Structures are given as C-alpha cells and as structure tokens.
Amino acid sequence: MLKKIIHFLERLVNTKYINFWFILIFDTILSILGTLFALLFMARFINHVTFFIGGNMLLFSMLISLIVFYKLCIPRIIIRYTSFRSIGKIMFAVLLKVLILSIPLFYLSYSSYKLVNLLVEGLIDGIFTFTLLILMRLFLIIFYDIVLLKAGTNKTRILIYGINAESRSLKVALHTSKYYQAVGFITYGTNLKSYQLSDLPILYFEKGEDIEYLVGKYNVNAILFVDDNQAKIERERLINYCEKTGVKLLMAPNVDFEKGITKKALMRDICIEDLLGRDEIKINLEKIKLNFSNKIVLVTGAAGSIGSELCRQLAILDTKQLILFDNAETPLHLIRLELENKYPDLKFVPFIGDIRNTNRLRYLFDKYHPQVVFHAAAYKHVPLMEENPCEAILVNVAGTRKLADLSIEYGVEKMIMISTDKAVNPSNVMGASKRIAEMYVQSLGLSIKKGDITGKTKFVTTRFGNVLGSNGSVIPYFRQQIKTGGPVTVTDPEIKRFFMTISEACRLVMEAATMGRGNDIFVFDMGKPVKIVDLAKRMIHLAGYIPDEDIEIKFTGLRPGEKLYEEVLSNTENTSATENEKIRRANIRPCYLATLRPKLEKIESLALEIKVDATVKMMKEIVPEFKSMNSVFEKFDK
C-alpha cells in the first residue's frame, strides 16, 4: 500500500502542472473560507451578523473570487515555480476581491454596519484569504520537495557549473526531473565559499583533490555545463579533473523553463566537438545576404559534409534557387528531405551528376544558369588517392577545370573553390591534385584580369584544415572504435592536425566569397594544432574509460602520403589581413594559363589512360614542392 501511495505521489509530482480548473475551484473555496472567518470574527467581537447577511456574503464571495481569479489567471501560476512576482499578483487579486465584496456588504448591512466595521471586515477577509492561499502553495511546494527527495534516490546527482542566470534557471528546470537531481553549484576559487544560491550550496574547486572530496561528500555523479563556451573554458582544468576522477560531464539542453527537463534524452554527454570548437565566428551576415539574395546558386558535392552544410546556410539567405549537384544518390536524397522539411519555402533542385561528365555539367548550366558556384565536390581521403592517383586527377583537377571553364562561358559571377591545407607543400597525391586545381582557377582569374580571355567570373579559393565530424574524419572513426572496445588506432604519437567545426568553416567560406575580389586564396585561422593521440585520450576519457587500461591506444605508423604536420601556407607565400580577423588573404605566386593548360591536358590524358607512374611524375612537374612521404612515389623525388 505504501509503495502504491509513493508511486501515486511521484506521478502527481511529475505531471506537467495541476489542472487549471482544480486550482481555480480550490482557490475559490479558500477565499470563501477567508470570508467566513471574517464574518465569524465580526459576529463574535464587533457586531451581530445575521444568517441572511452571512449567506449572501458567502455567495457573493464565491462569485467574485471565481471571476477575479479567473480573469487574473491566478490558477495558471505554476505552484512549484511560485515567485515574489506571483505572490504580488495573488495579493492584488485578494485586494480586488475585498474591494468588490465591500459593495454588496455595504448595501446588505448599511443599517447595522458602521464604516469602520466594513474596513475591519475587509481587512480580516483579505488577511485570512491571502494567508490561506499562500499556505496552500507553501504546503504544495514542501510536498513536492519531500516527494522529489524520496523519488530522487536513484537520480543522477549533479553539480551545476557557474552561478549565472542560466545556471539558476537550470536548477529550476531540474527540480521536477525524474532522472537528475541538482545538489549544488560549482565554481573555481574560494570567493563564494559557504554561500548558497537557490537553496543549494555554492561549492568550489582549485585542484583535482577538490573534485574527489566533493564526489565523496555529496555523492556527485556528474557536472552539468550550461553551454559549450563554459566547457571550453574548463577543458584543461575542471574537465580534466573530472575525467581523471570518473565524473560524467553533461551538456544542458535548451529547455522550456516551465516544462523543465522531463526527458532523459534532453541531456547529453559532452563530446569532443564541444571542447575543440572555438568561440562563435562573427560574420557580416547582412553583407553576405546582399551577395546571395535573389541569386541562383550551385553547390557541387552538395551531399557531402561541407557541401550539405553550405546548403543549410545558403537556405536562410533568400537565394532565388539552390542547385544541389552530387553523384551520391542516397546522401543527396537525405539532404533533399531535410531541406524540404526545414525550409518549405526554399526553391531548390537536387541534381544527380558527375563532375567529370562535361555534357551533364553543360546541361545543368543550360537549364539553370547559376550565378554563383560553390565547388565542394572532390575526392579527399589521402590513403585512397595515394592508391588511385588517376582518379584524383580526373575528379579534383579535370572536374574543377570543366566547372571553371563553364562558369566563364555562362557568365557566372563568382566561383568559390573549397581547397585544403593539404594542398600546401603537398606530401600526397590528394593534396597535390587540389593544389593543381587551385593553380588552374588562379590562372583563369589572372587571364581575365589581364584581358587574355573574355569573362567576368571572379575565382575565390578557400583553404582550411580538418572539419569536426566530417564524413570519414578521425573523430567519428575513433568514436566507433571506442564503442566496440578498441583499440583506438593512431598513426604516430607526434602527428598533429588543425580542426574547426563544419558550420564554422562554411560561415568563413561564405564570408570569404563575399570579400573576394577575384583570383584570391583565403586561408582561415585554424587555431592551434591538436595532437591526435591527445585527442584519442580525451575521447576515451569522455566515454568513461581509462586510456591504455580500458581502451588500448595502438600506433600503426604513418599512412602513405601522410605527414606529421599540416600547413596553410607554402614557403613562398605570405598573407595580408582582411576585415575578418579569422580570414587572411594569401599573397600567391602567379600561375599562367598559357603554360598550365597544355600540362593539364597532358596529365588528364595520362589519367584517362590509367598511366599511374606517368601521372604522378607529371603532378610533381606541375607542383615542384610536391614531395611524397611514406609513399611508393618517393622514388620520383630522387
């Protein structure tokens, strides 16, 4: 029986709120009781109150209370979140009730009541009514807390990071959660030692031992962060301590303050992307919108990681039409479904095609006449391209050349090519193929500028490193390895890479496209390079395991074409500032179309004939700084 009662109470606590009409009726009954107490007081100590007067006053009290409480929406104040503001609203409702009730009282008892009697009766009625309403709410709040404490024995016990308004709101949102219980707030340093906030202690930490002490004293299971900016601040301090102590790290969801955190799925573990990502990139959205508003925009590789994110961001820029070009059927279908669902007013066209097929590309340009082209279609995986250099040339070089030539022919205003830091002093076929593609669009831009060819297309190249969570990148690969129990494979203990989020990269691409004057290469501020082994260790910690104890880290050796460090500039380039501190313009050596085009025609012919060695030799001739590393093609560098 006791278990059934507790179960019923828990269900009552976890309901969204008590029914409006139930609260209205209950408040009205309490208000009538307040009037009854006032009448009894008057009858006993001040003046005789007849049954006729008392009965009518109780009836009027009921009607007036119903109307006033209903009109002022007093029952809609969620009791568990009662605040001083809501108490003031209740006080105003009681005062209004007493003032209106004094009118019938005066007419019913004008012969036997003096004015002072009316004032006393109204004062007592108001005091009793207000007290009963507040006591009822106080009782329910205490009831909620007691039941929640009983129901919270199996909950995840949480410390909320920080003491700002968002942290306090989180505490309220957690109040009715079936899964989580806030036991305090945590901050760095002892400034607020022994203070309380929202009835919870403010706890502090300065070293790892402090976290161990708090875990033991308060039985803490997890630290909850309001947003990823907090997590980034603490990634080398609190998060590091928690990883070593085995405390879970959680990221708060966006929650409705009144609904609270009602589902376990709303809360998520902190992931590596939260820690590697940087502060939100500030871009000139209005300027970008002016550049793409009412334009027909083509995105090649639209179903890939970068291409699909570009489509999402272009979808909110009032483009006239968005053309999604890709040869991958299922991914293109998925991005189509997403855009249809999220942006029902967007006019877009999914277009299946291969960047190597000139006739298909020409059909697209004939039919849609794009005004802006974002070129994200490419083969990007280093080991695969090292094994298939002819395909790298046909897609990354020949595909780019065909697209660029058609852009000039059809009067495209701007073509933005997505390149990579691997194109800088390349050590592999993939990077070299992207560098050749860069050189070709540069040569076209220079030829247009000099008047050697007729055209108006401005060519812009953007160059950046690895993007977090992109298809085939190291992070989802590590995540899958951890999920299956390891080992996590890292090529070399010293290998480092730059990282940025996909959305950050795409925002910078659009900003660079806006500021491009033609024949530009823009390089992005990638922050500090990250050691891949450190990345692996942190991901293992975040998953709740200990590196090399629970999950092994295994070094496999550098893959063909792979180098330890990536660069965003070559030895012969330097940069100049732009209006965005995250973007710099590379001062590049000129590439001349008359010299380059015959070489491209020759290398594409070699690639079509699948003459692998000859193709790679030609790549090294076109890009003299291409020096193979850990590859069978090193022999061509001697």
N, C-alpha and C positions, 0 to 999 in steps of 0.2 A: 504493500500500500504506500509506504514512504517513497519507494522508487517511482511509483506512478505519479505521486504528488510532485516530486522533484522534476520528473520528465515534463509534467504539465507546466510547471513554473518556467522551466527552460524554454519550452515552446513559446510561452507568453512573452518572455524576455526577448526572444529572437524574432518576434513579429516586427514588421516594419514600424507600426505605431498602433496604439489602441484606437478603435473605431471613433470617428468624429461624433456620431450621434450618442454613443455611450458616454463620452466625456461631457457632451452638452447636457444630457439628462442628469448626470451625476453632479455637475457644477450647479445646475438649477436646484437640485434637491438640497445641496449645501447652502445655497443662497436663501432658500425658503427657511431652512433651519436657523440661519442668521437672523432673519426677520422674526421668527418665532421666539428666539432668545430675547430679542429686543422688546417684543410685546410683553413677554413674561416679566422682564425686568421692570417695564413701565407699570404693569399691573400690580407688581409687588411693592414697589418703592415710591412711585410718583403719583400715579393716577389710575383710576379704575378704567379697565379696558373691557368693553362688552364683547360678548360672543360674536355679535353682528360685525363689530369693527374688526375683531381679530380674524374672523373667517374671510372677510373681504380683503383685508390686507395681505393675508397669505396667498389668496388667489391672484391679486394684483402683483405680488412679489414674484410668483411663478411666471406670469405672462411677461412682465417687464424683464426679468432675468433671462428668459428664453430669447427674447428679441435682442437685448443688448449683447449677450454673449455670442449669439449667432452673427449679428452684424459686425461685431469687432473680431470675429474669428478666434475667440479665446480657446475653443477646443482644438484648433489647428496648431497651437503651440505644442511641439513635441515635448512631453514632460521630462524625458531623460536629458534634454538639452536646455532646460529652463535657465534663463539668464536674468541679470538685473533689468535688462530692457523688457523682457517678457513679464517680469514681476510688476514693472511700472505700468504695463498695458493692462494687467489684471486689476491693479489699483484704480486705474482710470475707469474701467468697466464697473467696478463696485461703486465708485463715486457717482457715476452716471445713473446707476440703478437706484441709489438712495435719493438722488435729486428728483428723479421722475416719480418715485414712490411717495415722496412727500406731498405731491399734488393730491392724489386720492385720499391720503391720510388727513390732509387739512380739511377737505370737504366732508369726509365722514365724521370727523370729530371736532369741528370748529367750535361747537358749543362747550365741549368739555376739556379741550386741549388749549394750553397756552402756547405761544410761540416757542418759549424755552423748552417746553415738552417735546415739540416737534424736532427741535435741534438735538435734544438728548437722544430721542428715539432714533433719529437718522444716524447719529454718531455711533451709537451702540450697534445698530444694524450693520453699519459699514465695517466696524471693527470685527464683529463676530463673523460676518460673511468673508471678509478678506482673510482672517485668521484660518477659517475652515478650508478655504481654497488653497492657501499656501501649505497648511499642514498636510492636506491630502497629497499635494505634489511632492512635499518633502518625504512623506511616507513611501510614495512610489519610487522615488529616487533611491532611498535607502534599501527598499525591497529589491530593486534592480541590482544594486551593488552587491547585496548579500547573495542573491541567486547567481549572479555572474561570478562571484568569488567561488561559490560551490561548483558552478559549471566549468570554472577555469582551471581545474586541477590538471587536465590533460592538454591545456593550450600551450602553444609556443610562447615562452616568456621573452619579452622584447624590451631592449633599451632603445629609445628614440634618439637619434643623433641631432644635437642642436637644440636651441631654445627659442627659435624664431616663431613667427605666427604660423607658418606651415607645419612646424613640428607640433605646436599646440593643437592645431586642427587635426593632425593625425591621431593624437591621443584621444580626441573626442570620437573620431571615426572608428577607432579600435574598441571603443567602450562596449559595443554590443557584438563584437566579433565572436563567433563560435570557435575560432581557430587560434587567435592571437590575444595575448594579454600584455599591455604595456606596464612595466614595473618601475620605470624611471626614465629620466633624460640623461644623456651623457655628453660632456663637453671636455675639451682639452684644457688643462690647467686648473688650479685650485681657487680661482677668483670667486666662484659661486658655491664653494663647499658649504654643506649644511643648509643650503637654501632649498625651497620647494617650488614647484610650478604645477598648477592644476592638480594639487593634492598628491603629486608624485615627487620623490627626491631628485635633485639635480646631482648626479654623480660625476666624477672626474677621472681622467687618466693622464698619465705623463709617460709611463713606460709599460712594457709588456706585463710586468708583475701586477700592475693595477687591474688589468683586464682579468687576469687569473683570479685575483681577490674578489672582484665583482661577480664573476661567474660562480664562485663558491658561495658567496654571501647571499646573492639574490637568485641563484639558480637560473642564470641567464642562458637562453638558447640562441639568441640572435641579436644583431644590431640592425636597426632599420634606418635607412637613409631616405630623406625626402626626395632628392634628385641626384642625377649623376655628377653635378658640379661638386656637391658635398663629397661624393665618393672619390673624385679626382683629387680633391684637397688632401684627403686622408689616405691616399693609396700607398704611401710609403710609411705611414705611421699607424693609425688605428687599424686599417685593413690588414696591414702586415702583422700586427699583434694578434688580430682575430684569426688569421689564417694559421698561425702557429699554435693558437690555443684551441682551435677547432670550433670556434663560434661561427655560426652561419651569418652571412651578410645578405641582407634583403633590400630591395628597392621598392619604395612605395608606389602604388598605382595612383592614377588620377581618380579621386573618389568624390562622390557626392557627399557633402558634409552631413546632410540629414539621413541619407541611406546608410552611411558608414561602410565598413569593409565587411560585406556579407558573404563573399565567396573567397574560398582559399585561392582560387586561380587568379584573383586580382593581384595578389602579391607575387613577386618573382625574385629569384636569386640574382644577386649582382653578377653580371657576366663581364668577360674581359673587355668587351667593346665599351662598357661604361668607364673603364679605367684608362683605356688607350685613347679614346676620343678626347678632343680638346674643347675649349670654350666655343660656344656657338659662333659660327662665322657670320660677320656682319657684311651684308652685301647691299648694293644700291638697287633695291627691288623695283622702284619706280622707273629708274633708267633702263633696267633690264626689260621691264614690261613694255616700255616705249619701243624697244628694239624688236620685240617678237609679237607684239599685239597686232592682230589682224594680218598675220603673215602665214603663208603655207610653209610648214617646217617638216623636213625629212630627217628621220633618225635611223641610221643604219645600225645593225646589231641591236635593234630595239628590244629584243627579248633577253639580252644579256644583263649582267649586273649593273654596269654603268648605263647602258642604253635604256633599260627599263626605268631606272631612277631619273634619268633625264626626261623621259616621257611623263613621269609623275609630276615633275617640277614644271615642265612646259604646260601641263594641263591647266594650271591655275593662272597662266599668263595671257589669257584671251587670244590664243592663236586662232587664226581663221580655219586652219585644218592641220592635223598632225598625221603624218605618214609614218607608219611603223614597218620598217623593212628588216626582214630576217629570214634565214633559211631553216630555222628550227621550228617545226610545226607546233609541237606541244607547248613550249615556252611562250611562243607568240600567241597561242590561243589563251593561255593563262593571263598574260598581261592585257589581252583584249577584254576578258571577263572582268578583270579588276577595274580597268578604266570605265567600262560600261556601268559598273556598279557605283563607283566613287564619283564619276564625273558624267552624269547622264546628258548634260548639255554640250559636252565636248564633241566636236566633229572630227573623227579620226578614221583612218583606213589601215587595217592590217594588210601587209603586202608581202607575200611569200616570194623570195627570190634569192639568188646567189650573187654576191658582189663581183664574182668572176665572169658573169654572163652579161656581155655588153648589150645584147638585144633586149634582155629583160630590164636592164637599167634604162635603156633608151625608151622603152615602152612606158616605164614609170614617169620619166621626165616629160614625155609627150603628153601623157594623160593628166598629170597633176601640176607640172611646172612649179616645183618647190622654189621658194625664195631664200630659205636658209637651210643649210645641210649640216647636221651633226654626224660625224663619221666615227662610230664606235665599233664597227664590225672589224674583227681581227682574230687571228689565232694568237694566243697569249702565253700558252704553257711552255716554259723553257725546255724541259726534257723532251717533250713531244716534238717540238720544232727542231730540236737538235737531231732527232731521228728522221724528220721529214722536212728537210730544208727546201725542197722544191715546192711543197705546198705552202710553206711560209712566204715564199716569193710570190706565188700566184694569188694568194689572198691579201697579204699585208702590203705588197708592192703593186702588183698588177691591178688588184681590186681598187686600191686607192687612186692609182693613175687614171683608171677608167672613170671613176666617180668625179675626180677633179677635172678631167677634160670635158665631161658632160656638163659639169657645173658652169664652166666658162661658156660652152656652146649655148646653153639655155639661159644664160644671164642670171645665174644665182648670185645673190648679193654677197653672201658670206658662207664660206665652208670652214667648219671647225673640226680639226682632226684631233682625236684623242690618242696621245702617244704615251710613252712610259719612260721612267728613269733608266730602264734597261737599254734604251737607245743611246745612252751617253757612254762613250768609250766602251762599246759593247764587247761582251765576252762570250756571246752566244748568238746563234742564228736568229732567234726571235728578236733580240734587241737590235741586231744589225738590220733585219728586214724593216723594222719600224723606223730606224734611222734613215734608210734609203727612201722610205715613204715621206718622211719629214723633208728630206732634201728635194724631192720632186715637187711638193707643193710650194716650198720656198722658191724654187727655180721658176715656177709658174708665176708666183706673185711678183718676183723681180722682173720677169719678162713683160708682164702687164705694166708695171711701173715705168719701165724703160720704153714702152711702146713697141716692143718687138712682136708681141701678139696683141690682138684686139680682144678686149674683155673688161668687165667691171668687177669680177669676183675678188673679194678680199679673202685671203687664206690665213687662218689662225691655227696655230698648233699649241696644244696644252700638254704639259709633261708633268707627270706625278708618279708616286710610288704605289705600293700595295694598298688596296682598299679593304677595310674590315668586312669580313663576311661575304666577299665576292665569291662567285662560283669557282670552286677548285682551290681557293686560297687556304693558307695554312691553318687558320683558326677553326673553320668547320671540320677540317681534317683531324686536327688534334682533339676536337670535341668528340668526334666519332671514336677515335682511338681510346680516349678515357672512358667512354660509355661502354666499350667492350672489354675493359680491364687492362688495356695497354698491351705492349709497350707503346709509349709515345716516341715517335722517331724524329730525330733532329739530325740534319746532315752534318753539322760541325759545331763544336762548342763555342766558336768565335763568330759565327755568322750573324749578321745584323741586317735589319730591314727597316725602311720607313713605313709608317701606317697612317691612314686617315679614313674617316668614315665615308661610305658611298655618298650619302647626302651632302657631306661637306665638299667632297671632290666635285660633285655635279653643280653645286652652287658656285664654286670657283670657276668651273668651266663656263657657265653662263655669264658670269661677271667678266671673265677674260674675253669671251666672244663679244661682249658689249664694248669693251675698251679697245679691241683690236683694230688697228689702222690698215692692216693688210701686210702679209709677209712677216708675221710675228711668231715668235715662240715664247710662250709664257711658262714659267716654272713656278710651282707652288711651294709655299713654306710647309714642309712636311714635319716640322718639329724635330725632335731628337730621334735618332735611330734606336731601335729596340733589339736587344739580343734575343734571338729566337729561343734559346734554352731558358732564359728568364721568363719569356712568355709561356713556355710549356710548363715550367714550375708553378707559375701563378695560376694558370688554368687548372692544374691538378689540385692546388690548394683550394681554389674556389669551388671545385667539385666535391670538396670534403675529404680529400685524400692527402697522403704524405708522399712527396716525390721520392722515388727510389726505394720506398718501403712498400707502399700500397700499389703504386703505379711506377713501373720502370721507365726511365728515360734512356733511349738507346741511340747512339750516334752511328749513322750509316755512311758517312763520307759525302763529300760534295758531289752533286749530280752533274752530268755532262753539261758544260756551258755555264755552270753556276759559279759566281764569285762571292767572296765573303761580304763585300760592302757594295752598295749601290750609290750612284751619284746622280745629281740632277743637272749638272753642268759638265761640259767637256773641258779638257785642259786649255782649249783655245777660246773659250767663251767667258764672258763676264756679264753682269746684269745691271740694269738700271731700275729705279723704283717706279711704281705705278701708284695710282690713287688708292689702291687697296694694299695694305701692308703685307697681306698674305700672298700677293702675286708680284712677281718680278719679271721684267722683260729681258730675255736673253739677247745679248749682242752677238749675233751669229756671223760666221764667215759666209760669204755669198756662194750660192750654187747656181751654175749657169745651165740653162735648159739645152743649149746647143751642144754642150759637152755631155750632159747627163742622159738626154733622151736616147741616143744610139746605144749607150751602155744598158739602159733599161730594156730596150727592145731585144738586145742580145741575151741578157740574163733571163728574161721571160721565156725566150725561145729555148734556152737550155733547160729551164724548169719544166716546160711542157714536154720536152723530150726525156725528162727524168734523168738528166746527167748530173748526178748529185755532186761529185767532186768538182766538176767544172762550174757548177752553180755557186758553190761555196767559195771557190777561188775568185770568181767574179765579184762576189759580195765583198771580199777583202780588198779587191782593187778599187771598188767604188767607195768603200769606207775604210781608209787606211788604218784607222785607230782600232778596227775590229781585230782583237787578239783572242783567240779561243782559249778557254780554260777548262781543264779536266775533260777534254774532248778529243775525239779521233781526228778532228780537223786542226789540231795544234800543228800537225806536220806541215800545213800550208803556211805557217808563220815563220818557218825557218829559211 
